[in-house]
Amino acid sequence: MAIRKKSTKSPPVLSHEFVLQNHADIVSCVAMVFLLGLMFEITAKASIIFVTLQYNVTLPATEEQATESASLYYYGIKDLATVFFYMLVAIIIHAVIQEYMLDKINRRMHFSKTKHSKFNESGQLSAFYLFACVWGIFILISENYISDPTILWRAYPHNLMTFQMKFFYISQLAYWLHAFPELYFQKTKKEDIPRQLVYIGLYLFHIAGAYLLNLNHLGLVLLVLHYFVEFLFHISRLFYFSNEKYQKGFSLWAVLFVFGRLLTLILSVLTVGFGLARAENQKLDFSTGNFNVLAVRIAVLASICITQAFMMWKFINFQLRRWREHSAFQASAVKKKPTVTKGRSSKKGTENGVNGTLTSNVADSPRNRKEKSS
């Protein structure tokens, strides 16, 4: 009798795209459970907490606005359920952008592993920053923040928000919370995880702080300013990956980065240090949401100043390192006087794209010039 040999073939390995799609399908099913719950009377009361905004109040029409009453919102513990639901939505949108846009471009460009991960990061963040920046500007215009800057501190506490304002903050918290499971879904390298955790934590800390301390007006202005600068960086890096000649965007980004840090400090000091410091009501009152006391003001200004100083330190440190490397390269080129051979082109720059400092996190460390091809 012939003895059958055991097969030595290893089991098939699931592709990265298949794993991402599998996770997206599971998350989609969970989100659909909450949506379907709205269709039945028994589960509607529970599902509506996740899907719709909570804690709304209706203010009667005044003499100035006699046409209709206004519906405003404040925050509460039920907002955690709403943030969780829209975190699931953010994971689904992330998977859609990855599968139908970024993966197709990656197949055509044949990026290395390092460029592949950074291209995906910039692609996802540039889409988010553009959407959030446009949305934030729309809110600023509709609520006359640009024409009247005193709104940033006048009539504090700003414990009542419009639908657009509250939904904006819920979406911001949901997006940055979704970044934690994405570290697993995207199979992020272990050495990159600390950097990712730092900038995700910084975003959540400042956004949640502005939301809970009723500084949503100031937080919105600073977020729009910061998102615009970050969008310029990531879109410049996408162009750089497609063609290394596109480097002018980084020069513009470097100028706006410094300007954005200075403007952030000016607005923060003007609002917290002068506007709120001169307000009549400076008593801590949790029932009305008034946190305008000296200790809170110092804590807010300290957190903003430390964050901006940290970003500038990373920015200057990276620029100085690039300048030293460029000077050393030119000095060695003059000594050696290398001959230029046909078919070869010198690749100058880092994988971050001659960018400066920060990627999405406000604290990106520079990469080595040499990269291993995938």
C-alpha positions, 0 to 999 in steps of 0.5 A: 500500500502506498503511504500518503505523505503529509502535506507540509504546506503552511496554511494561507496567510490572510492579507492585510486588506482582508483583515481590515475589511473583516474588522470593518464588516464587524464594526458595520454590523455593530453600528447597524444594531443601534440603527435597527434598534430605532425601528422598534419601540422596545429598543428605541429608547436605548438606541436613541442615546447612541445615535442622536445628541442628548441634553437639549433645551428649548429657549423661548423666542425673544424680542430680537428673535421673535420668529422661532425658539432656539434649541440648544444643547449642554453636555452630560454622561450620556454623551459617552454613548454618542461618542462610542457610536460615532467612533464606530462610524469613524472606523467604517469611514476609515476603512472605506477611504483605505480600501477604495482610495489609498490602497489603489494608489499604493498598488500603482505607486509601488511604495516601500513599507515605510512610505506605504505606512506614511502615505496611508497616515497622511492620506487618512489625516489629510481627508479628516483635517480638510473635512473638520477645517471646512466644517469648523469654518462654517460654524465660525461664520454662522455664529459670527466668531470672525466679526466679533472676537469677544465672543470667545470670552463674553458671556462665559460659561458657554454651557449651551451649544448649538447643534452644529457646535456639539456635534462637531465636538462629539465627532472630534472625540469620536475620531481620535478615540477611533485611532486607538483600535486603528493601531491594531487594525493597521498593524502599526509597528511597535516602534511607532506606537509610542509616537502615535499614542502621544499625539492621540492623547494630546488631541483627546486631552485638549478637545475634551478639556475645552468641551468639559470646561465650557471653552468650546468657542476658544477650542473651535478657533484653535482647532480650525487653526491647527487643522489647517496647518496640519492639512497643508503638511500632510497634503504636501507630503502626499505630493512629495511621495508622488514626486520628490520635486514637490517640496515647496509646500513644506516651505510654506508649511514651515512658515505657517507652522510658526505663525500658527503657534504664535497665533494660538498663544496670542488667542489663548492669553487674550481669552483666558488671561485677559477676557476671563480674568476680567469677568465679574463672575469668578466663582467655581460653580459646577451646576452652571458650568462656571470654571472661571477661577484662577487655578483653572485659568493657570492650568489651561494656559499652562497646558496650551503653552507647554504643548506649543513649546513642545511642538516648537522644540520638535520643529526646531530640533528637526530643522537644525538636524536637517541643516547639519546633514545638508551641510555635511553632505555638501562638504563631503560632495565637494571633497569627493567630487563624485561623477554623475552616472547615467540612470542614477539619481541622488535621493535626498530627503527623509521619508517624512518628506523634507517636512520639518517636524510633525506628522499628524501628532504634533510630534513626529520624529525624523526617519533615517535617510536609508529605507529598506525596500519592501 
